[in-house]
Amino acid sequence: MAKTKMFKFNVKNVKYAVPGTNGTYGAPKDLAYANSISLEADYDETKLFGDGQILAILGDDKGKTGTLSVTNIEKDYEIDMKRALEIEGGLADIQQRSSVEHAIYFEVDAIEDGVGKTIKRWMFGVSTGKASETYEQTTDNPTINTYDYPLTVLGVNLKDALGDEDYTDENGNTIKVFYMTSFPGDDGFETFGNAVPTPRKKGA
């Protein structure tokens, strides 16, 4: 099988969606213009020894951590994350007492075998902390400020083919899904960003 020549670049069209009291996600909202998204695997391995040799390696996959860098702090996102509040005379930055788990969507551009494409992704079980802010003076040229959110992706459990119950494999294990990616040609690609999908096992 021939290797695919795919090169990914750029990040765009970042959105978020917050689940309601019944767990159903609301309509996605624009988050901000993106500058960058970085993701690192939060993964460790424990070696199990016996008789002076490694008998097994136990993996511990906790999800992803990283940074979401944007060009502006959006009021609606800060309010939905419960770290901002509209008060008399303006918008207040308030003490954040808990993290709001939500889903984040973004797109990247790609070139695959010489053809330009857009790749779409939803991340599940996301929480963000307060954004870091730095303001620098303008000297010879304007200094553009960006805002960096610490990002954690905990994921959600894969559902069965009907989407009603958590799927378990032949050993009784649930499977955690951290993000779902849709490529051109996949079922539902055109509307993939319009609503948060439910990760489901593919039917037989």
Residue, then its C-alpha position, 0 to 999 in steps of 0.5 A: m500500500a502506497k504511503t499517503k503524502m499529507f501535510k497539515f498546517n494552519v488552525k481555524n474556525v474554533k468553536y465550543a459547546v457546553p452540555g445542558t443539565n440533561g447532558t445534551y450539548g447546545a448549539p456550538k458557539d464561536l470561541a475566538y480566532a485561533n492562533s495555535i493549538s498544542l496537544e501532548a499525550d498525558y501518558d505513562e507506563t509502569k513496568l511490572f517485574g518478576d524474576g529480574q525481568i519485565l513481565a508486562i508494561l501497564g499503560d496509563d493514558k489520562g488524555k491530552t494536555g496542552t494550550l489553546s492560543v487565541t487572538n482575543i478573549e471572548k466574553d460569552y466563552e468566559i461567562d459560559m466557563k464561569r470565570a466572568l460575570e456581567i456586572e453593573g458597568g462592565l464585565a468582571d473577571i471572577q474567581q473560578r471555583s470549578s471547571v466546566e467540561h465542554a467540547i471544542y471544535f477546530e479545523v486544520d488545512a491539509i495537502e494530501d497528494g497535492v490536493g488541498k483539504t480541510i480536516k475537522r475535529w471535535m475534542f471531548g471532555v475539555s476543560t480550560g483554565k484562565a488565559s494568560e495575558t501579556y500586553e507589550q508596548t508598540t515600538d517600531n511595529p505594532t505588537i500583537n497580543t495573544y491569550d493562552y488557555p491551559l487545556t485538558v482533554l479527558g475524553v468521553n466513553l465510546k457508545d455502542a452502535l445505537g448510541d444508548e449505552d457505553y460500549t465494552d470490549e470483549n474483556g469488559n473494558t470501556i473505551k475512552v475517546f479523546y477526539m474525533t476527526s472527520f476527513p473529506g469523504d467521511d459520512g457526515f463530513e459536511t455537517f460535522g462542525n454543526a453539532v457535537p457528535t456522539p462517538r459510537k462503535k461502528g456497526a458490523 
